[in-house]
């Protein structure tokens, strides 16, 4: 699933980056570019840092962003 629509960053990419050692939203921004455009994905992207999404089937509401 896409977490960052603006930059086409998936949950899998975020999970892999966290598994490789990313510990902050800043790390995700630097390494992937997540949350560098509209910022709507920052909260969801950050949630992968706390628990590395042990429950990857968590349901999330889609966010509609108009550019």
PDBQT receptor file of N, H, CA, C and O in Angstrom, charges set to zero:
ATOM      1  N   UNK A   1       0.853  -1.168   0.000  1.00  0.00    +0.000 N 
ATOM      2  CA  UNK A   1       0.000   0.000   0.000  1.00  0.00    +0.000 C 
ATOM      3  C   UNK A   1       0.903   1.236   0.000  1.00  0.00    +0.000 C 
ATOM      4  O   UNK A   1       1.966   1.255   0.620  1.00  0.00    +0.000 OA
ATOM      5  N   UNK A   2       0.445   2.257  -0.711  1.00  0.00    +0.000 N 
ATOM      6  H   UNK A   2      -0.419   2.241  -1.214  1.00  0.00    +0.000 HD
ATOM      7  CA  UNK A   2       1.191   3.510  -0.698  1.00  0.00    +0.000 C 
ATOM      8  C   UNK A   2       0.915   4.264   0.595  1.00  0.00    +0.000 C 
ATOM      9  O   UNK A   2      -0.236   4.422   1.000  1.00  0.00    +0.000 OA
ATOM     10  N   UNK A   3       1.970   4.723   1.231  1.00  0.00    +0.000 N 
ATOM     11  H   UNK A   3       2.906   4.595   0.902  1.00  0.00    +0.000 HD
ATOM     12  CA  UNK A   3       1.865   5.571   2.412  1.00  0.00    +0.000 C 
ATOM     13  C   UNK A   3       2.002   7.019   1.974  1.00  0.00    +0.000 C 
ATOM     14  O   UNK A   3       1.227   7.878   2.394  1.00  0.00    +0.000 OA
ATOM     15  N   UNK A   4       2.981   7.285   1.135  1.00  0.00    +0.000 N 
ATOM     16  H   UNK A   4       3.610   6.587   0.794  1.00  0.00    +0.000 HD
ATOM     17  CA  UNK A   4       3.219   8.631   0.613  1.00  0.00    +0.000 C 
ATOM     18  C   UNK A   4       2.823   8.637  -0.863  1.00  0.00    +0.000 C 
ATOM     19  O   UNK A   4       3.549   8.135  -1.721  1.00  0.00    +0.000 OA
ATOM     20  N   UNK A   5       1.665   9.214  -1.133  1.00  0.00    +0.000 N 
ATOM     21  H   UNK A   5       1.076   9.622  -0.436  1.00  0.00    +0.000 HD
ATOM     22  CA  UNK A   5       1.158   9.255  -2.503  1.00  0.00    +0.000 C 
ATOM     23  C   UNK A   5       2.010  10.193  -3.363  1.00  0.00    +0.000 C 
ATOM     24  O   UNK A   5       2.317   9.879  -4.513  1.00  0.00    +0.000 OA
ATOM     25  N   UNK A   6       2.385  11.329  -2.808  1.00  0.00    +0.000 N 
ATOM     26  H   UNK A   6       2.136  11.585  -1.874  1.00  0.00    +0.000 HD
ATOM     27  CA  UNK A   6       3.143  12.328  -3.577  1.00  0.00    +0.000 C 
ATOM     28  C   UNK A   6       4.437  11.759  -4.158  1.00  0.00    +0.000 C 
ATOM     29  O   UNK A   6       4.804  12.065  -5.293  1.00  0.00    +0.000 OA
ATOM     30  N   UNK A   7       5.126  10.926  -3.368  1.00  0.00    +0.000 N 
ATOM     31  H   UNK A   7       4.828  10.677  -2.446  1.00  0.00    +0.000 HD
ATOM     32  CA  UNK A   7       6.419  10.392  -3.783  1.00  0.00    +0.000 C 
ATOM     33  C   UNK A   7       6.385   8.892  -4.061  1.00  0.00    +0.000 C 
ATOM     34  O   UNK A   7       7.433   8.266  -4.222  1.00  0.00    +0.000 OA
ATOM     35  N   UNK A   8       5.184   8.314  -4.116  1.00  0.00    +0.000 N 
ATOM     36  H   UNK A   8       4.333   8.822  -3.985  1.00  0.00    +0.000 HD
ATOM     37  CA  UNK A   8       5.004   6.884  -4.420  1.00  0.00    +0.000 C 
ATOM     38  C   UNK A   8       5.858   5.987  -3.529  1.00  0.00    +0.000 C 
ATOM     39  O   UNK A   8       6.588   5.124  -4.018  1.00  0.00    +0.000 OA
ATOM     40  N   UNK A   9       5.760   6.199  -2.219  1.00  0.00    +0.000 N 
ATOM     41  H   UNK A   9       5.167   6.900  -1.822  1.00  0.00    +0.000 HD
ATOM     42  CA  UNK A   9       6.525   5.412  -1.256  1.00  0.00    +0.000 C 
ATOM     43  C   UNK A   9       5.574   4.440  -0.564  1.00  0.00    +0.000 C 
ATOM     44  O   UNK A   9       4.552   4.841  -0.008  1.00  0.00    +0.000 OA
ATOM     45  N   UNK A  10       5.921   3.176  -0.607  1.00  0.00    +0.000 N 
ATOM     46  H   UNK A  10       6.752   2.850  -1.059  1.00  0.00    +0.000 HD
ATOM     47  CA  UNK A  10       5.045   2.137  -0.067  1.00  0.00    +0.000 C 
ATOM     48  C   UNK A  10       5.374   1.789   1.381  1.00  0.00    +0.000 C 
ATOM     49  O   UNK A  10       6.440   2.120   1.901  1.00  0.00    +0.000 OA
ATOM     50  N   UNK A  11       4.425   1.115   2.008  1.00  0.00    +0.000 N 
ATOM     51  H   UNK A  11       3.559   0.846   1.586  1.00  0.00    +0.000 HD
ATOM     52  CA  UNK A  11       4.643   0.646   3.371  1.00  0.00    +0.000 C 
ATOM     53  C   UNK A  11       5.819  -0.325   3.415  1.00  0.00    +0.000 C 
ATOM     54  O   UNK A  11       6.573  -0.337   4.388  1.00  0.00    +0.000 OA
ATOM     55  N   UNK A  12       5.982  -1.126   2.391  1.00  0.00    +0.000 N 
ATOM     56  H   UNK A  12       5.369  -1.116   1.600  1.00  0.00    +0.000 HD
ATOM     57  CA  UNK A  12       7.092  -2.082   2.345  1.00  0.00    +0.000 C 
ATOM     58  C   UNK A  12       8.437  -1.356   2.343  1.00  0.00    +0.000 C 
ATOM     59  O   UNK A  12       9.370  -1.776   3.026  1.00  0.00    +0.000 OA
ATOM     60  N   UNK A  13       8.538  -0.265   1.576  1.00  0.00    +0.000 N 
ATOM     61  H   UNK A  13       7.780   0.077   1.021  1.00  0.00    +0.000 HD
ATOM     62  CA  UNK A  13       9.784   0.506   1.553  1.00  0.00    +0.000 C 
ATOM     63  C   UNK A  13      10.079   1.085   2.934  1.00  0.00    +0.000 C 
ATOM     64  O   UNK A  13      11.225   1.078   3.386  1.00  0.00    +0.000 OA
ATOM     65  N   UNK A  14       9.048   1.583   3.596  1.00  0.00    +0.000 N 
ATOM     66  H   UNK A  14       8.118   1.589   3.229  1.00  0.00    +0.000 HD
ATOM     67  CA  UNK A  14       9.238   2.144   4.936  1.00  0.00    +0.000 C 
ATOM     68  C   UNK A  14       9.643   1.043   5.908  1.00  0.00    +0.000 C 
ATOM     69  O   UNK A  14      10.558   1.238   6.708  1.00  0.00    +0.000 OA
ATOM     70  N   UNK A  15       8.985  -0.103   5.856  1.00  0.00    +0.000 N 
ATOM     71  H   UNK A  15       8.241  -0.262   5.206  1.00  0.00    +0.000 HD
ATOM     72  CA  UNK A  15       9.327  -1.220   6.736  1.00  0.00    +0.000 C 
ATOM     73  C   UNK A  15      10.775  -1.652   6.533  1.00  0.00    +0.000 C 
ATOM     74  O   UNK A  15      11.485  -1.909   7.505  1.00  0.00    +0.000 OA
ATOM     75  N   UNK A  16      11.213  -1.734   5.295  1.00  0.00    +0.000 N 
ATOM     76  H   UNK A  16      10.636  -1.525   4.506  1.00  0.00    +0.000 HD
ATOM     77  CA  UNK A  16      12.591  -2.133   5.004  1.00  0.00    +0.000 C 
ATOM     78  C   UNK A  16      13.590  -1.105   5.527  1.00  0.00    +0.000 C 
ATOM     79  O   UNK A  16      14.652  -1.467   6.034  1.00  0.00    +0.000 OA
ATOM     80  N   UNK A  17      13.248   0.174   5.403  1.00  0.00    +0.000 N 
ATOM     81  H   UNK A  17      12.385   0.468   4.991  1.00  0.00    +0.000 HD
ATOM     82  CA  UNK A  17      14.135   1.238   5.867  1.00  0.00    +0.000 C 
ATOM     83  C   UNK A  17      14.232   1.234   7.385  1.00  0.00    +0.000 C 
ATOM     84  O   UNK A  17      15.309   1.446   7.942  1.00  0.00    +0.000 OA
ATOM     85  N   UNK A  18      13.108   0.995   8.057  1.00  0.00    +0.000 N 
ATOM     86  H   UNK A  18      12.233   0.823   7.605  1.00  0.00    +0.000 HD
ATOM     87  CA  UNK A  18      13.114   0.897   9.520  1.00  0.00    +0.000 C 
ATOM     88  C   UNK A  18      13.919  -0.330   9.951  1.00  0.00    +0.000 C 
ATOM     89  O   UNK A  18      14.705  -0.255  10.895  1.00  0.00    +0.000 OA
ATOM     90  N   UNK A  19      13.729  -1.442   9.272  1.00  0.00    +0.000 N 
ATOM     91  H   UNK A  19      13.090  -1.503   8.505  1.00  0.00    +0.000 HD
ATOM     92  CA  UNK A  19      14.479  -2.659   9.600  1.00  0.00    +0.000 C 
ATOM     93  C   UNK A  19      15.980  -2.462   9.401  1.00  0.00    +0.000 C 
ATOM     94  O   UNK A  19      16.793  -3.096  10.074  1.00  0.00    +0.000 OA
ATOM     95  N   UNK A  20      16.339  -1.576   8.468  1.00  0.00    +0.000 N 
ATOM     96  H   UNK A  20      15.679  -1.061   7.921  1.00  0.00    +0.000 HD
ATOM     97  CA  UNK A  20      17.752  -1.301   8.194  1.00  0.00    +0.000 C 
ATOM     98  C   UNK A  20      18.342  -0.273   9.153  1.00  0.00    +0.000 C 
ATOM     99  O   UNK A  20      19.530   0.039   9.075  1.00  0.00    +0.000 OA
ATOM    100  N   UNK A  21      17.509   0.261  10.067  1.00  0.00    +0.000 N 
ATOM    101  H   UNK A  21      16.544   0.007  10.130  1.00  0.00    +0.000 HD
ATOM    102  CA  UNK A  21      18.061   1.141  11.087  1.00  0.00    +0.000 C 
ATOM    103  C   UNK A  21      17.480   2.528  11.206  1.00  0.00    +0.000 C 
ATOM    104  O   UNK A  21      17.893   3.280  12.089  1.00  0.00    +0.000 OA
ATOM    105  N   UNK A  22      16.534   2.904  10.352  1.00  0.00    +0.000 N 
ATOM    106  H   UNK A  22      16.199   2.293   9.635  1.00  0.00    +0.000 HD
ATOM    107  CA  UNK A  22      15.919   4.235  10.479  1.00  0.00    +0.000 C 
ATOM    108  C   UNK A  22      15.182   4.318  11.812  1.00  0.00    +0.000 C 
ATOM    109  O   UNK A  22      14.458   3.395  12.184  1.00  0.00    +0.000 OA
ATOM    110  N   UNK A  23      15.368   5.423  12.527  1.00  0.00    +0.000 N 
ATOM    111  H   UNK A  23      15.957   6.173  12.225  1.00  0.00    +0.000 HD
ATOM    112  CA  UNK A  23      14.760   5.553  13.852  1.00  0.00    +0.000 C 
ATOM    113  C   UNK A  23      13.913   6.804  14.013  1.00  0.00    +0.000 C 
ATOM    114  O   UNK A  23      13.335   7.025  15.076  1.00  0.00    +0.000 OA
ATOM    115  N   UNK A  24      13.832   7.622  12.975  1.00  0.00    +0.000 N 
ATOM    116  H   UNK A  24      14.301   7.442  12.111  1.00  0.00    +0.000 HD
ATOM    117  CA  UNK A  24      13.067   8.865  13.096  1.00  0.00    +0.000 C 
ATOM    118  C   UNK A  24      12.414   9.219  11.764  1.00  0.00    +0.000 C 
ATOM    119  O   UNK A  24      12.784   8.697  10.712  1.00  0.00    +0.000 OA
ATOM    120  N   UNK A  25      11.439  10.116  11.833  1.00  0.00    +0.000 N 
ATOM    121  H   UNK A  25      11.138  10.540  12.687  1.00  0.00    +0.000 HD
ATOM    122  CA  UNK A  25      10.820  10.602  10.605  1.00  0.00    +0.000 C 
ATOM    123  C   UNK A  25      11.873  11.294   9.744  1.00  0.00    +0.000 C 
ATOM    124  O   UNK A  25      11.821  11.216   8.517  1.00  0.00    +0.000 OA
ATOM    125  N   UNK A  26      12.811  11.959  10.373  1.00  0.00    +0.000 N 
ATOM    126  H   UNK A  26      12.853  12.022  11.370  1.00  0.00    +0.000 HD
ATOM    127  CA  UNK A  26      13.906  12.590   9.635  1.00  0.00    +0.000 C 
ATOM    128  C   UNK A  26      14.704  11.579   8.821  1.00  0.00    +0.000 C 
ATOM    129  O   UNK A  26      15.094  11.853   7.686  1.00  0.00    +0.000 OA
ATOM    130  N   UNK A  27      14.944  10.404   9.413  1.00  0.00    +0.000 N 
ATOM    131  H   UNK A  27      14.627  10.181  10.335  1.00  0.00    +0.000 HD
ATOM    132  CA  UNK A  27      15.642   9.341   8.682  1.00  0.00    +0.000 C 
ATOM    133  C   UNK A  27      14.838   8.914   7.462  1.00  0.00    +0.000 C 
ATOM    134  O   UNK A  27      15.392   8.729   6.378  1.00  0.00    +0.000 OA
ATOM    135  N   UNK A  28      13.514   8.756   7.644  1.00  0.00    +0.000 N 
ATOM    136  H   UNK A  28      13.064   8.907   8.524  1.00  0.00    +0.000 HD
ATOM    137  CA  UNK A  28      12.662   8.349   6.526  1.00  0.00    +0.000 C 
ATOM    138  C   UNK A  28      12.626   9.427   5.447  1.00  0.00    +0.000 C 
ATOM    139  O   UNK A  28      12.616   9.122   4.254  1.00  0.00    +0.000 OA
ATOM    140  N   UNK A  29      12.606  10.685   5.872  1.00  0.00    +0.000 N 
ATOM    141  H   UNK A  29      12.613  10.933   6.841  1.00  0.00    +0.000 HD
ATOM    142  CA  UNK A  29      12.639  11.789   4.904  1.00  0.00    +0.000 C 
ATOM    143  C   UNK A  29      13.937  11.758   4.109  1.00  0.00    +0.000 C 
ATOM    144  O   UNK A  29      13.928  11.851   2.882  1.00  0.00    +0.000 OA
ATOM    145  N   UNK A  30      15.056  11.625   4.823  1.00  0.00    +0.000 N 
ATOM    146  H   UNK A  30      15.064  11.550   5.820  1.00  0.00    +0.000 HD
ATOM    147  CA  UNK A  30      16.369  11.635   4.174  1.00  0.00    +0.000 C 
ATOM    148  C   UNK A  30      16.566  10.448   3.237  1.00  0.00    +0.000 C 
ATOM    149  O   UNK A  30      17.086  10.602   2.132  1.00  0.00    +0.000 OA
ATOM    150  N   UNK A  31      16.151   9.272   3.679  1.00  0.00    +0.000 N 
ATOM    151  H   UNK A  31      15.728   9.147   4.576  1.00  0.00    +0.000 HD
ATOM    152  CA  UNK A  31      16.431   8.057   2.921  1.00  0.00    +0.000 C 
ATOM    153  C   UNK A  31      15.410   7.753   1.832  1.00  0.00    +0.000 C 
ATOM    154  O   UNK A  31      15.753   7.176   0.801  1.00  0.00    +0.000 OA
ATOM    155  N   UNK A  32      14.138   8.146   2.061  1.00  0.00    +0.000 N 
ATOM    156  H   UNK A  32      13.860   8.615   2.899  1.00  0.00    +0.000 HD
ATOM    157  CA  UNK A  32      13.088   7.802   1.101  1.00  0.00    +0.000 C 
ATOM    158  C   UNK A  32      12.405   9.003   0.462  1.00  0.00    +0.000 C 
ATOM    159  O   UNK A  32      11.866   8.903  -0.640  1.00  0.00    +0.000 OA
ATOM    160  N   UNK A  33      12.428  10.135   1.152  1.00  0.00    +0.000 N 
ATOM    161  H   UNK A  33      12.866  10.216   2.048  1.00  0.00    +0.000 HD
ATOM    162  CA  UNK A  33      11.699  11.299   0.663  1.00  0.00    +0.000 C 
ATOM    163  C   UNK A  33      10.270  11.360   1.158  1.00  0.00    +0.000 C 
ATOM    164  O   UNK A  33       9.474  12.164   0.671  1.00  0.00    +0.000 OA
ATOM    165  N   UNK A  34       9.937  10.511   2.128  1.00  0.00    +0.000 N 
ATOM    166  H   UNK A  34      10.583   9.858   2.524  1.00  0.00    +0.000 HD
ATOM    167  CA  UNK A  34       8.581  10.495   2.674  1.00  0.00    +0.000 C 
ATOM    168  C   UNK A  34       8.296  11.812   3.400  1.00  0.00    +0.000 C 
ATOM    169  O   UNK A  34       9.179  12.368   4.054  1.00  0.00    +0.000 OA
ATOM    170  N   UNK A  35       7.076  12.303   3.285  1.00  0.00    +0.000 N 
ATOM    171  H   UNK A  35       6.359  11.852   2.754  1.00  0.00    +0.000 HD
ATOM    172  CA  UNK A  35       6.608  13.511   3.985  1.00  0.00    +0.000 C 
ATOM    173  C   UNK A  35       7.388  14.766   3.605  1.00  0.00    +0.000 C 
ATOM    174  O   UNK A  35       7.556  15.664   4.430  1.00  0.00    +0.000 OA
ATOM    175  N   UNK A  36       7.861  14.832   2.369  1.00  0.00    +0.000 N 
ATOM    176  H   UNK A  36       7.725  14.102   1.699  1.00  0.00    +0.000 HD
ATOM    177  CA  UNK A  36       8.609  16.014   1.933  1.00  0.00    +0.000 C 
ATOM    178  C   UNK A  36       7.811  16.903   0.992  1.00  0.00    +0.000 C 
ATOM    179  O   UNK A  36       8.311  17.929   0.530  1.00  0.00    +0.000 OA
ATOM    180  N   UNK A  37       6.578  16.516   0.708  1.00  0.00    +0.000 N 
ATOM    181  H   UNK A  37       6.172  15.683   1.083  1.00  0.00    +0.000 HD
ATOM    182  CA  UNK A  37       5.756  17.310  -0.205  1.00  0.00    +0.000 C 
ATOM    183  C   UNK A  37       4.605  17.936   0.577  1.00  0.00    +0.000 C 
ATOM    184  O   UNK A  37       4.752  19.033   1.115  1.00  0.00    +0.000 OA
ATOM    185  N   UNK A  38       3.469  17.261   0.646  1.00  0.00    +0.000 N 
ATOM    186  H   UNK A  38       3.349  16.370   0.209  1.00  0.00    +0.000 HD
ATOM    187  CA  UNK A  38       2.304  17.835   1.340  1.00  0.00    +0.000 C 
ATOM    188  C   UNK A  38       2.310  17.532   2.833  1.00  0.00    +0.000 C 
ATOM    189  O   UNK A  38       1.698  18.263   3.613  1.00  0.00    +0.000 OA
ATOM    190  N   UNK A  39       2.996  16.458   3.245  1.00  0.00    +0.000 N 
ATOM    191  H   UNK A  39       3.492  15.864   2.612  1.00  0.00    +0.000 HD
ATOM    192  CA  UNK A  39       3.102  16.117   4.659  1.00  0.00    +0.000 C 
ATOM    193  C   UNK A  39       1.963  15.298   5.231  1.00  0.00    +0.000 C 
ATOM    194  O   UNK A  39       1.989  14.947   6.410  1.00  0.00    +0.000 OA
ATOM    195  N   UNK A  40       0.965  14.985   4.422  1.00  0.00    +0.000 N 
ATOM    196  H   UNK A  40       0.943  15.269   3.464  1.00  0.00    +0.000 HD
ATOM    197  CA  UNK A  40      -0.190  14.223   4.926  1.00  0.00    +0.000 C 
ATOM    198  C   UNK A  40       0.193  12.829   5.415  1.00  0.00    +0.000 C 
ATOM    199  O   UNK A  40      -0.531  12.247   6.223  1.00  0.00    +0.000 OA
ATOM    200  N   UNK A  41       1.284  12.293   4.957  1.00  0.00    +0.000 N 
ATOM    201  H   UNK A  41       1.872  12.766   4.301  1.00  0.00    +0.000 HD
ATOM    202  CA  UNK A  41       1.680  10.932   5.313  1.00  0.00    +0.000 C 
ATOM    203  C   UNK A  41       2.575  10.866   6.547  1.00  0.00    +0.000 C 
ATOM    204  O   UNK A  41       2.911   9.770   6.996  1.00  0.00    +0.000 OA
ATOM    205  N   UNK A  42       2.963  11.994   7.098  1.00  0.00    +0.000 N 
ATOM    206  H   UNK A  42       2.690  12.884   6.733  1.00  0.00    +0.000 HD
ATOM    207  CA  UNK A  42       3.939  12.010   8.186  1.00  0.00    +0.000 C 
ATOM    208  C   UNK A  42       3.506  11.178   9.384  1.00  0.00    +0.000 C 
ATOM    209  O   UNK A  42       4.307  10.427   9.939  1.00  0.00    +0.000 OA
ATOM    210  N   UNK A  43       2.249  11.305   9.786  1.00  0.00    +0.000 N 
ATOM    211  H   UNK A  43       1.598  11.915   9.336  1.00  0.00    +0.000 HD
ATOM    212  CA  UNK A  43       1.784  10.568  10.963  1.00  0.00    +0.000 C 
ATOM    213  C   UNK A  43       1.806   9.060  10.720  1.00  0.00    +0.000 C 
ATOM    214  O   UNK A  43       2.283   8.299  11.562  1.00  0.00    +0.000 OA
ATOM    215  N   UNK A  44       1.292   8.634   9.575  1.00  0.00    +0.000 N 
ATOM    216  H   UNK A  44       0.904   9.252   8.892  1.00  0.00    +0.000 HD
ATOM    217  CA  UNK A  44       1.287   7.202   9.271  1.00  0.00    +0.000 C 
ATOM    218  C   UNK A  44       2.714   6.679   9.113  1.00  0.00    +0.000 C 
ATOM    219  O   UNK A  44       3.040   5.608   9.625  1.00  0.00    +0.000 OA
ATOM    220  N   UNK A  45       3.552   7.412   8.422  1.00  0.00    +0.000 N 
ATOM    221  H   UNK A  45       3.288   8.282   8.006  1.00  0.00    +0.000 HD
ATOM    222  CA  UNK A  45       4.943   6.983   8.245  1.00  0.00    +0.000 C 
ATOM    223  C   UNK A  45       5.637   6.856   9.596  1.00  0.00    +0.000 C 
ATOM    224  O   UNK A  45       6.394   5.911   9.819  1.00  0.00    +0.000 OA
ATOM    225  N   UNK A  46       5.385   7.796  10.491  1.00  0.00    +0.000 N 
ATOM    226  H   UNK A  46       4.770   8.563  10.310  1.00  0.00    +0.000 HD
ATOM    227  CA  UNK A  46       5.987   7.760  11.827  1.00  0.00    +0.000 C 
ATOM    228  C   UNK A  46       5.524   6.558  12.627  1.00  0.00    +0.000 C 
ATOM    229  O   UNK A  46       6.264   6.040  13.465  1.00  0.00    +0.000 OA
ATOM    230  N   UNK A  47       4.302   6.114  12.372  1.00  0.00    +0.000 N 
ATOM    231  H   UNK A  47       3.702   6.535  11.692  1.00  0.00    +0.000 HD
ATOM    232  CA  UNK A  47       3.786   4.975  13.135  1.00  0.00    +0.000 C 
ATOM    233  C   UNK A  47       4.583   3.701  12.862  1.00  0.00    +0.000 C 
ATOM    234  O   UNK A  47       4.574   2.787  13.687  1.00  0.00    +0.000 OA
ATOM    235  N   UNK A  48       5.259   3.623  11.743  1.00  0.00    +0.000 N 
ATOM    236  H   UNK A  48       5.266   4.365  11.073  1.00  0.00    +0.000 HD
ATOM    237  CA  UNK A  48       6.082   2.455  11.437  1.00  0.00    +0.000 C 
ATOM    238  C   UNK A  48       7.341   2.429  12.298  1.00  0.00    +0.000 C 
ATOM    239  O   UNK A  48       7.956   1.375  12.458  1.00  0.00    +0.000 OA
ATOM    240  N   UNK A  49       7.721   3.549  12.840  1.00  0.00    +0.000 N 
ATOM    241  H   UNK A  49       7.221   4.405  12.709  1.00  0.00    +0.000 HD
ATOM    242  CA  UNK A  49       8.935   3.632  13.646  1.00  0.00    +0.000 C 
ATOM    243  C   UNK A  49       8.745   3.030  15.029  1.00  0.00    +0.000 C 
ATOM    244  O   UNK A  49       9.647   2.373  15.549  1.00  0.00    +0.000 OA
ATOM    245  N   UNK A  50       7.575   3.250  15.632  1.00  0.00    +0.000 N 
ATOM    246  H   UNK A  50       6.842   3.784  15.209  1.00  0.00    +0.000 HD
ATOM    247  CA  UNK A  50       7.342   2.808  17.003  1.00  0.00    +0.000 C 
ATOM    248  C   UNK A  50       7.282   1.310  17.175  1.00  0.00    +0.000 C 
ATOM    249  O   UNK A  50       7.873   0.767  18.108  1.00  0.00    +0.000 OA
ATOM    250  N   UNK A  51       6.582   0.642  16.295  1.00  0.00    +0.000 N 
ATOM    251  H   UNK A  51       6.102   1.083  15.537  1.00  0.00    +0.000 HD
ATOM    252  CA  UNK A  51       6.390  -0.796  16.482  1.00  0.00    +0.000 C 
ATOM    253  C   UNK A  51       6.821  -1.600  15.267  1.00  0.00    +0.000 C 
ATOM    254  O   UNK A  51       6.579  -2.806  15.209  1.00  0.00    +0.000 OA
ATOM    255  N   UNK A  52       7.444  -0.964  14.312  1.00  0.00    +0.000 N 
ATOM    256  H   UNK A  52       7.640   0.015  14.359  1.00  0.00    +0.000 HD
ATOM    257  CA  UNK A  52       7.861  -1.588  13.062  1.00  0.00    +0.000 C 
ATOM    258  C   UNK A  52       6.707  -2.347  12.428  1.00  0.00    +0.000 C 
ATOM    259  O   UNK A  52       6.909  -3.308  11.685  1.00  0.00    +0.000 OA
ATOM    260  N   UNK A  53       5.510  -1.906  12.729  1.00  0.00    +0.000 N 
ATOM    261  H   UNK A  53       5.346  -1.126  13.332  1.00  0.00    +0.000 HD
ATOM    262  CA  UNK A  53       4.274  -2.470  12.182  1.00  0.00    +0.000 C 
ATOM    263  C   UNK A  53       4.233  -3.982  12.277  1.00  0.00    +0.000 C 
ATOM    264  O   UNK A  53       4.151  -4.680  11.266  1.00  0.00    +0.000 OA
ATOM    265  N   UNK A  54       4.291  -4.482  13.504  1.00  0.00    +0.000 N 
ATOM    266  H   UNK A  54       4.357  -3.916  14.325  1.00  0.00    +0.000 HD
ATOM    267  CA  UNK A  54       4.173  -5.917  13.728  1.00  0.00    +0.000 C 
ATOM    268  C   UNK A  54       2.867  -6.436  13.140  1.00  0.00    +0.000 C 
ATOM    269  O   UNK A  54       2.794  -7.563  12.650  1.00  0.00    +0.000 OA
ATOM    270  N   UNK A  55       1.840  -5.595  13.198  1.00  0.00    +0.000 N 
ATOM    271  H   UNK A  55       1.899  -4.680  13.596  1.00  0.00    +0.000 HD
ATOM    272  CA  UNK A  55       0.561  -5.970  12.611  1.00  0.00    +0.000 C 
ATOM    273  C   UNK A  55       0.413  -5.225  11.290  1.00  0.00    +0.000 C 
ATOM    274  O   UNK A  55      -0.211  -4.165  11.235  1.00  0.00    +0.000 OA
ATOM    275  N   UNK A  56       0.979  -5.773  10.243  1.00  0.00    +0.000 N 
ATOM    276  H   UNK A  56       1.486  -6.634  10.288  1.00  0.00    +0.000 HD
ATOM    277  CA  UNK A  56       0.993  -5.095   8.947  1.00  0.00    +0.000 C 
ATOM    278  C   UNK A  56      -0.371  -5.058   8.279  1.00  0.00    +0.000 C 
ATOM    279  O   UNK A  56      -0.530  -4.424   7.235  1.00  0.00    +0.000 OA
ATOM    280  N   UNK A  57      -1.346  -5.719   8.858  1.00  0.00    +0.000 N 
ATOM    281  H   UNK A  57      -1.217  -6.233   9.706  1.00  0.00    +0.000 HD
ATOM    282  CA  UNK A  57      -2.676  -5.726   8.260  1.00  0.00    +0.000 C 
ATOM    283  C   UNK A  57      -3.564  -4.645   8.847  1.00  0.00    +0.000 C 
ATOM    284  O   UNK A  57      -4.772  -4.644   8.611  1.00  0.00    +0.000 OA
ATOM    285  N   UNK A  58      -2.994  -3.737   9.599  1.00  0.00    +0.000 N 
ATOM    286  H   UNK A  58      -2.013  -3.738   9.791  1.00  0.00    +0.000 HD
ATOM    287  CA  UNK A  58      -3.759  -2.646  10.200  1.00  0.00    +0.000 C 
ATOM    288  C   UNK A  58      -4.510  -1.885   9.114  1.00  0.00    +0.000 C 
ATOM    289  O   UNK A  58      -3.955  -1.567   8.062  1.00  0.00    +0.000 OA
ATOM    290  N   UNK A  59      -5.771  -1.601   9.383  1.00  0.00    +0.000 N 
ATOM    291  H   UNK A  59      -6.222  -1.860  10.237  1.00  0.00    +0.000 HD
ATOM    292  CA  UNK A  59      -6.589  -0.864   8.432  1.00  0.00    +0.000 C 
ATOM    293  C   UNK A  59      -6.364   0.632   8.629  1.00  0.00    +0.000 C 
ATOM    294  O   UNK A  59      -6.327   1.120   9.758  1.00  0.00    +0.000 OA
ATOM    295  N   UNK A  60      -6.219   1.337   7.544  1.00  0.00    +0.000 N 
ATOM    296  H   UNK A  60      -6.250   0.940   6.627  1.00  0.00    +0.000 HD
ATOM    297  CA  UNK A  60      -6.072   2.787   7.592  1.00  0.00    +0.000 C 
ATOM    298  C   UNK A  60      -7.051   3.408   6.619  1.00  0.00    +0.000 C 
ATOM    299  O   UNK A  60      -7.422   2.802   5.614  1.00  0.00    +0.000 OA
ATOM    300  N   UNK A  61      -7.460   4.613   6.927  1.00  0.00    +0.000 N 
ATOM    301  H   UNK A  61      -7.159   5.106   7.743  1.00  0.00    +0.000 HD
ATOM    302  CA  UNK A  61      -8.367   5.325   6.038  1.00  0.00    +0.000 C 
ATOM    303  C   UNK A  61      -7.560   6.012   4.955  1.00  0.00    +0.000 C 
ATOM    304  O   UNK A  61      -6.511   6.593   5.235  1.00  0.00    +0.000 OA
ATOM    305  N   UNK A  62      -8.035   5.951   3.725  1.00  0.00    +0.000 N 
ATOM    306  H   UNK A  62      -8.886   5.479   3.497  1.00  0.00    +0.000 HD
ATOM    307  CA  UNK A  62      -7.316   6.651   2.660  1.00  0.00    +0.000 C 
ATOM    308  C   UNK A  62      -7.422   8.157   2.846  1.00  0.00    +0.000 C 
ATOM    309  O   UNK A  62      -8.434   8.670   3.323  1.00  0.00    +0.000 OA
ATOM    310  N   UNK A  63      -6.378   8.844   2.467  1.00  0.00    +0.000 N 
ATOM    311  H   UNK A  63      -5.556   8.427   2.080  1.00  0.00    +0.000 HD
ATOM    312  CA  UNK A  63      -6.352  10.297   2.547  1.00  0.00    +0.000 C 
ATOM    313  C   UNK A  63      -6.402  10.837   1.125  1.00  0.00    +0.000 C 
ATOM    314  O   UNK A  63      -5.608  10.441   0.273  1.00  0.00    +0.000 OA
ATOM    315  N   UNK A  64      -7.321  11.724   0.881  1.00  0.00    +0.000 N 
ATOM    316  H   UNK A  64      -7.966  12.046   1.574  1.00  0.00    +0.000 HD
ATOM    317  CA  UNK A  64      -7.435  12.338  -0.433  1.00  0.00    +0.000 C 
ATOM    318  C   UNK A  64      -6.751  13.692  -0.373  1.00  0.00    +0.000 C 
ATOM    319  O   UNK A  64      -7.105  14.544   0.442  1.00  0.00    +0.000 OA
ATOM    320  N   UNK A  65      -5.777  13.880  -1.234  1.00  0.00    +0.000 N 
ATOM    321  H   UNK A  65      -5.490  13.188  -1.896  1.00  0.00    +0.000 HD
ATOM    322  CA  UNK A  65      -5.024  15.123  -1.270  1.00  0.00    +0.000 C 
ATOM    323  C   UNK A  65      -5.238  15.763  -2.628  1.00  0.00    +0.000 C 
ATOM    324  O   UNK A  65      -4.967  15.154  -3.663  1.00  0.00    +0.000 OA
ATOM    325  N   UNK A  66      -5.722  16.982  -2.620  1.00  0.00    +0.000 N 
ATOM    326  H   UNK A  66      -5.942  17.477  -1.779  1.00  0.00    +0.000 HD
ATOM    327  CA  UNK A  66      -5.902  17.701  -3.873  1.00  0.00    +0.000 C 
ATOM    328  C   UNK A  66      -4.709  18.612  -4.086  1.00  0.00    +0.000 C 
ATOM    329  O   UNK A  66      -4.331  19.376  -3.197  1.00  0.00    +0.000 OA
ATOM    330  N   UNK A  67      -4.120  18.529  -5.264  1.00  0.00    +0.000 N 
ATOM    331  H   UNK A  67      -4.426  17.909  -5.986  1.00  0.00    +0.000 HD
ATOM    332  CA  UNK A  67      -2.954  19.370  -5.588  1.00  0.00    +0.000 C 
ATOM    333  C   UNK A  67      -3.380  20.478  -6.492  1.00  0.00    +0.000 C 
ATOM    334  O   UNK A  67      -2.557  21.304  -6.887  1.00  0.00    +0.000 OA
TER     335      UNK A  67
